[in-house]
Amino acid sequence: MAYKISDACIACGACASECPVEAISEGNGKYEIDADKCIDCGTCAETCPVGAPEQA
């Protein structure tokens, strides 16, 4: 199951730079995860300083 980024996102970009499959991009006011590319590795959740990525 892919991760989703919650509204807690502060748009710092830490998750995007760590994603091994480049599934994360800057969206409208927060980052977004492409569910088709996400491999459910959890790197984004481990990297995020505010815990915004959550399993969907």
Helices and strands as residue ranges (DSSP letters): E 3-5, H 14-18, E 24-26, E 31-33, H 43-47, E 53-55
